[in-house]
Amino acid sequence: MTDQITTGASAVAGAPRSRRLGELVFVGVIVLFAGVALVMTGFIREPVGSSNVLGARVVPYAVTGLMLLSSLGAFVAVLRGDVGAPDEGEDVDTEARTSWKTVIFLALAFASLMIVIPLAGWPAAVVVLFTGASLALGASSWWKALLLGLGLGVFTQLLFGNLLGLSLPPFGTILPGLMGMSGAFGG
């Protein structure tokens, strides 16, 4: 026995107005992002005297053009009544409401990167991010999340900052002064 997928006018009649509106808003945001990316691609500077047949703008124009076309197609489809089937799952409570406390704590954990990276460096920022996100999502013990975050921060600093040479600040403006050190750990 298979479930029938309803599209077209009958799907619009059966779909709640808020779900259709939500899909239109989502697709509208993607259209907006694609339009902005398409315009911003024109501001990419090409090296003077470059002998490349394909410039630095070709791939961004292609990707954003495809993104714009597909999102406009999805927009038209939603307007015509092609709405997606509601989520169903055995481990998902479809009646549960959004936990705004969790959302706010996760947003704060990610926003903390803007402050912690310049002040304390990448490894410390990863500790704050991982610990905050873990606690927001229901970690049972804070000290395990803190230790895992510390290990993850040091590992990513060593791998990406030292071995691959990416620009990850090992220490911010505060930590070298507190520890009385400079130039250690890749800094």
C-alpha positions in Angstrom: 0.0 0.0 0.0 1.5 3.3 -1.0 0.6 6.9 0.0 -0.7 9.1 -2.7 1.2 12.4 -3.3 -1.2 15.2 -3.9 -0.1 18.1 -6.1 -1.8 20.9 -7.9 -5.1 22.5 -6.9 -6.1 19.7 -4.6 -2.8 20.1 -2.6 -3.4 23.8 -2.3 -6.9 23.2 -1.0 -5.6 20.6 1.6 -2.5 22.4 2.6 -2.7 24.8 5.6 -2.2 28.4 4.6 0.7 28.9 7.0 2.6 26.0 5.4 2.1 27.5 1.9 3.1 30.9 3.2 6.2 29.4 4.8 7.2 27.7 1.6 6.7 31.0 -0.3 8.8 32.9 2.2 11.6 30.3 2.1 11.7 30.2 -1.7 11.5 34.0 -1.7 14.6 34.3 0.6 16.5 31.9 -1.8 15.5 34.1 -4.8 16.7 37.2 -2.9 20.0 35.5 -2.0 20.5 34.4 -5.6 19.8 37.9 -6.8 22.2 39.5 -4.4 24.9 37.0 -5.2 24.4 37.6 -8.9 24.8 41.3 -8.5 27.8 41.0 -6.1 29.5 38.7 -8.6 29.9 41.7 -10.8 32.1 43.3 -8.2 34.7 40.5 -8.2 38.0 42.0 -9.4 39.8 40.3 -12.2 43.6 40.6 -12.2 44.8 43.2 -14.7 46.5 41.6 -17.7 45.1 38.1 -16.9 45.4 35.8 -19.8 42.7 33.4 -18.6 39.9 32.8 -21.1 37.5 32.2 -18.2 37.8 34.8 -15.6 37.2 34.7 -11.8 33.5 35.5 -12.3 32.5 32.6 -14.5 31.8 30.0 -11.8 30.0 32.4 -9.5 27.8 33.6 -12.4 27.0 30.0 -13.3 26.2 28.9 -9.7 24.1 31.9 -8.9 22.4 31.8 -12.2 21.4 28.2 -11.7 20.4 29.0 -8.1 18.2 31.9 -9.4 16.6 29.7 -12.1 15.9 26.8 -9.8 14.5 29.0 -7.0 12.3 30.9 -9.5 11.0 27.5 -10.7 10.3 26.5 -7.1 8.5 29.8 -6.5 6.3 29.2 -9.5 5.6 25.6 -8.5 4.5 26.7 -5.0 2.3 29.4 -6.5 0.7 26.7 -8.7 0.0 24.5 -5.7 3.0 22.1 -5.6 3.5 22.1 -1.9 5.7 19.6 -0.1 4.4 16.8 2.0 4.5 17.5 5.7 7.3 15.9 7.6 6.6 12.5 9.1 9.0 10.4 11.0 9.1 7.8 13.7 11.5 9.7 15.9 10.1 13.2 15.3 7.2 14.7 17.3 5.4 16.6 14.6 3.1 18.2 17.2 6.0 19.6 19.4 6.5 23.3 19.4 9.8 25.1 18.8 11.9 25.4 21.9 12.9 29.1 21.6 15.2 28.8 24.6 17.3 26.2 22.7 17.3 28.3 19.6 18.4 31.4 21.5 21.1 29.6 23.3 22.4 28.1 20.1 22.4 31.5 18.4 24.3 32.9 21.4 26.8 30.1 21.2 27.5 30.8 17.5 27.5 34.6 18.1 30.1 34.2 20.8 32.6 33.4 18.1 32.7 37.1 17.1 33.8 38.1 20.5 35.9 35.1 21.7 38.1 34.6 18.6 39.6 38.1 18.7 40.0 38.1 22.5 41.0 34.5 23.3 41.8 32.8 19.9 40.4 29.9 18.0 40.8 27.0 20.5 39.1 29.0 23.3 36.3 30.0 20.9 35.7 26.3 20.0 35.5 25.5 23.6 32.8 28.1 24.2 30.9 27.2 21.0 30.9 23.4 21.6 30.1 23.7 25.3 27.3 26.2 24.8 25.8 24.2 21.9 26.1 20.9 23.8 24.4 22.4 26.9 21.7 24.0 24.7 20.9 20.7 23.1 20.7 18.8 26.4 24.2 17.6 27.3 24.1 15.8 30.6 27.4 17.1 32.1 29.0 20.4 31.3 32.6 19.3 32.1 32.5 16.5 29.5 31.3 19.1 26.9 34.0 21.4 28.0 36.7 18.8 27.7 35.4 17.6 24.3 35.4 21.3 23.1 38.9 21.8 24.3 40.1 18.7 22.5 38.3 19.7 19.4 39.7 23.3 19.5 43.3 22.1 20.0 42.9 19.5 17.3 41.5 21.9 14.7 44.1 24.5 15.6 46.9 22.0 15.1 45.5 20.5 12.0 44.2 23.6 10.2 46.3 26.4 11.8 49.7 24.7 12.0 49.8 21.8 9.5 47.7 23.3 6.7 48.8 26.9 7.4 45.3 28.4 7.6 44.8 31.7 9.4 43.4 30.5 12.7 44.5 32.8 15.6 45.8 30.5 18.3 45.6 33.3 20.9 43.7 36.5 20.9 44.6 39.8 22.4 44.0 38.7 26.1 45.6 35.2 26.4 49.3 36.0 25.6 49.3 38.7 28.2 47.7 36.5 30.8 50.1 33.6 30.2 53.2 35.8 29.7 54.0 34.2 26.3 54.3 35.1 22.7 54.9 33.1 19.5 54.0 29.8 21.1 51.5 27.3 19.5 51.7 28.8 16.1 51.3 32.5 17.1 
